[in-house]
Amino acid sequence: MDTKLFGEELQKLGFTFFSGVPCSYLKNLINYAINETDYVAAANEGDAIAIASAAYIGGRKSVVLMQNSGLTNATSPLTSLVYPFRIPMLGFVSLRGEPGVPDEPQHELMGRITTQMLELMNVEWQYLSKDLEEAQKQLNQANEQIAQNRPFFFVVKKGTFDNEPLKKQQNAIHSNQIIRHAHKNNQMPGRYEALAAINSMKDKDTIQLATTGKTGRELYEIEDASNNLYMVGSMGCISSFGLGLALSQPAKNIIVIDGDGSLLMRMGSLATNGNYNPGNMIHILLDNNAHESTGGQSTVSHNVDFVSIAASCGYLNAIHVHNLEELKACLQAWKETKRLTFLYMKISKQSKEHLARPSIKPHEVKERLQRFIESDPVQIKEVDGS
């Protein structure tokens, strides 16, 4: 079918924010998205889900595009981010390895189980028609599902879209301006102390995003607020989520609080963040060299120079902070200069004893944050009924 006309139908329904990873079956739709919409090229499909999820919370109807092999990469955020937070999005996944259609051997099994995987993950789906009029009807049906806070995916067969030439792309080049490595002893505070320092610097335009595990749980105990989001599952996705929110809400200050185990899991996100370079985002890595939430097993962070990596990926500022005062000073400087910033801080393995879990449900956290973004924050008691 005519790719441009189909793309225009998507935009008429309000779908103007796209993220994805290339696939030959979807290349023409991806080209249209790059040419005509806000498109974020993700390092992997799971990151694309996180980016699109945050863009939705930020007020943009979002679309993800991926090959079905990448559906396996997207499984974690689809099941532990999209599902518990009740985040709707429109997805297009190709059907490489379709039974009866010659293809490469690596696609054979995935071609047989693609639709089964979507069903297992509670994702509504349809095969996308190659007829534009029928496809328009399908889009309307999908839009109705999305209006009910449910994701909807189209499975796309070979030859569905006609040729859409890719316009000449201008690659953004963002060079690191400030890099500061360790040059004195580290204070090594506990994570709770570091989070309390970060929380003390927030203002009325700040949104705080905490990675999964004890980071989110400790921030919740410090102050449960309408401008906080506590990631559950989706390990490694927090900075991609931050990117989607920063791009969709440029007037807000987005603080991303990450852990070493989390960042190591999806380090490609650093390159994506550096490329799109939102000045309203600061990415703070609290490194205790451990998977503490799961028993304290060591990570390999002791071998990694995160500051140099972030700088090489295009973060304008990449700074090793040695103590809590430096941490707060860097946060204040970022709010004044608005440059994409990476802060690295070594912390101890100490965590708060008898740590509670958030009593507010993930979808309530999402809805509360949406109200905050709309400048109509609601008191916690009105959400949980206390």
N, C-alpha and C positions, 0 to 999 in steps of 0.2 A: 504494500500500500504506500501511498504518498507520505513520506516521513514528515515533511514540513506541515502538511495539513493535520496529521496526527498530533504533532507537537503543539500546534496551535490550539487543538482541542484540549490538551493537557493544561495549557496556560489559561484558557477560558474558565477551567474549573479551579484555577488558583494555584496550580502546581508550578512554582517558579524557582524552587531550590532543588538542585540535583547533586548527588554525590555517587561515585561509583568507581569501578575498576574495569578496564576495557575487555571486550569480548568481540570476536569477529561477527557473531550473529547480531550483536547489538550496536555495532560500530556506527551505523547511520543515525540511530536514535541518540547515541552518545555525542556524535558530531553536532546534531541539532542542539542538544543541551549545551554544549560548549559554545556554539555560535550564538544562541538566542536567549540563554537563561543564566542564572547564577549556578555555576558548576564547580564542585570541589573534587579534584582528582585525589582519591584516597590511596594510601599505600597498600591497603588490603581491604577486603570486603567487610570485615568486622568493624574496622574504623569507619567505613562508609555508613554503616548502620548507626554508629554512635554519633557521627556528624549530623546525619539526617534527623536523628531523634532529638538532638538539642535544638536544631533549627526549628523543628515543630514547636517545641516548648517556647522558643523565641518568637513564635508567631508566623512562621513560614510553613506552608504545606509542602512537604518534601517527598522526593523520589529517590530510590536507590536502584542502581543498575549493576548487574554482575553476571559473570558466567556461572553455570551451575556448580562447577568445581569449587567456586568461591563460597557457595552456600554453606559448605562445611566450615569455612573460616568464620562465617557470620553466625554460626549456631549459638555461640556463647551469648553475644548481645541480643540475639533474637529471643532467647529463652530466659535470660536473667536481667535484661534491661527493658526491651520492648514489652514483654509479657507482664512482669510485675508492676511496671510503671504505667501500663495501659497507653502506650504510645502508638498512634496510628501513622502509617506511612504507606506509600504506594511503591511496589517493587516490580522490577522486570528482571527475570532470571532466564538465561538462555537454556535451551535443551540440547546441549552437546551430548552425543552418545545416544540419540533417540533410537530405540529399537527398530531395526530394519533400515536405518540410514547409515551408510558407511562413514566411519569416523576413526579418530585415533584411539589406540587401545586404552589410554588412560581415562577416556570418557565413558567406556562401556558400562561399568557398574553404576557410575553416577547418573547416567542417562536412564537407568532402570528405576532408580530410587528417588529421583528429584521430587516428584509430587508426593511420594510417601513421606519424605522428610518434612515438607511444608505442612502436611496434615498432622504429623506427630507434634509439630511445634505450634499447633492451633492457628495456623496462618491460612486464611481463606485464599483460594487461587482459582484461576481459569486459564485455559489455553487462549492466547490472544489470537483473535481472528485476523486473517490477512485482508479482509474486506473492511474498508474504512467505515462504512455505515454501521456494520455490525460491531466494529471495534468501538465506535462512539457510544453505542448502547452499553457495551461492557464497561467502559470508563465511568458512565453514570452509575452503574451498579456498584463498581468499586468505590466510587465517591460516597455512596450511601453507607457502605461498611466503615469507611474511614471516619465519617461523621459520628459513628458510634464508638469511636476510640479503638478501632480494630485495624490491624495491618491487612493489606490485600496485595497479593503478588500475581502478576501475569507470567506464565511460562511461555517463552517465545521460541518458536521453531525456526529452522533455517529458511531464509528467503522471505521473512515477514515484511521487512522494510526495504523500500527502494533507495537508490543512491542519494546521499546527502553529503556533498563535499565539505570537508573541514576547512574553514577559513584559516588564513594564516594566523598562527598563535604568537603572541608576544610573551615570552617567558619573563616573569618578574625576577630580578636579581636583588637579593637582600644580603648585604654584607654585615658581618658582626662589627659593631662599633666599640663595644667595651667588653673586655674579657679580663676577669680577675680570678687568679688561682689562689689556692691556700698559701698564706704567708705567715701565719702565726698559729698558735695552739687553738684547737677547737674546744668550745665550751661543753659540747656533748650533752645538751639538755634532754630531758625526756620528751617524747612526742606530745604529751599532754601540755607541757610548758610551751613548746613551739606553737602548737595550735592556739593556745590562749593568747600568745603574742600576736599571731596573725589575726585572730578574731578581734583583738583590741584595736586594730587599725582600719576596720571596715567603716564605711559610711553609707549614706542612704541609697547610693547608686551601685553598691557592691553586691555581687553574687558569689558565694563560696561553694565550690564543688569539691567534695572529699572522696578520695578513692575508697574502694571496698575494704572491708576488714575493720581493724581497730581504729583506723584514721577517722572514718565516718562515725563510728560509735563514740569516740572520745570528743569529737567536735559536737556531737549531739548532747553530750553531758555538759560541755562547757556552756553552750547556749543553743537551744533548739529555736531556730528563727525561720521566718518565711523566706529569707533570702539564702538559705542553705539547701544543698542537695547532697544526700548521702548515697553514693553509688552502692548497689548491692550486686554482687557477681560482676560480670563483664570486666574481669580483671584486665588491666592494660588499656582500657578504653577512656579513661577520665580526661586525658588531654585532648583527644579527638572530640569528645563531648564538649569540652571547653571551646574548641575551635568553632564548632557549629553554633554555639550560643553567642560567642563573641562576634561572629560574622552576621548573625541575625539580629543582634541587639548591640549595635556599636555605641550606644549611649550609656551602656552599663559597664562597670568595671568587673571583669571576670577573673577570679582567683581560683586557680586549679591547684589542688594539694595532692601530690602524688607520692608513691612509695617506690623504693628501689626494685622490689620484685615485680610490681605492676609495670613500671616503665620498661624494664628489661624484656617483658613479655611482648611488647609491641613498639619497639624503638623506631620503627619506620614512621610513626606519627610525628616524631621530631622534625623530619624533613618536610612533611606536609604542613605542619604548623609554621615552619620557617618560610615556606614558599608563600603562603597566604598572609602571613605576618600581621595579624590584628594587633594594633597597638594597645587595645583595651584589655589584653590578656596577659597575666603573669602566671608562670608555671613554676611551682615550688616543689622541689624534690627533697623529702625528708628521708635520709638514708641511714638505716640502722643495720645494714648488711644481713638482714634476716627476713624470712617469711614468718613473722612473729605470730600472726593470727592462727597459724596452723602448727605451732609447736616450736618455733624458733630455729628452724633449719636455715643454714647459711645460704645467702644468695651469692652471686659472683660479682657483686658490685665493687668489691675491693680491687678488682682488676680493671675497672672502667673509669675513664676520665669523662664524666658526664658534662662537665663545663665545656671542655674542648669540643665534644660531640655536638652539643647544642649550638655553640658558636659556629661550627662548620655547617650546620643545617640552616643558618640564617637568622637565628635569634639575635636581635640587635644588641641586647645586653645578656651576658652569661657570667654569673658572679658566684663565687664561693663565699658564703657568709659563715663567720666563725662563731657568732654568739647571737643572743636574742636581740640585743640593741642594734647590731648590724642588720638583722632581719627586718626589724621595724623601720629602720632608716631606708633600706632599699625599697620597701613597700611604699613608703611616702614619696620617694623619688620617682617611682614608677607612676604613681597617680598624677604627679606633676608633669612628667615628660611624655607619658603615653607611648612607650616603645615596647614591642614584644620582648619580654624579659624572662630569663631562666635563672632561678635561684637554687643553689645547691647547699644543703646543710646536713652535716653529719649529726646524728642523734644517738642516744643510748638505746639499748634494748628494753629499757624500763617502760612499763605501761601501767596504767591505772588499775588498781585491784578492784575486784567486784564490778567490772565494767558492764553496764547495762546495754541492752539493744534498743534501738528506737521503737517506741510504742506506736508511732504514727506509720501508717502503711505507705509503701512506695508511691502508689498512685495518688495518695493524699499529699505527699511531699511535692509531687509534680504539679498537682492542681493549685497548691498553695503558692508555689514558685511562679506559676503562670499569673496568678492574681498580683503577686508582687511586681512582676514585669509590667503588668498593665497599670501599675501605680495605684493599686487598690489592695494593699496588703491586709490580710485577715488575721486576727489574733488566733493563736494556737488553740485556745479554748473553744473557738467556734468550729474548729476542724475536728478535734477529738471528742467534743461533747462534754469536756470536764468543766 
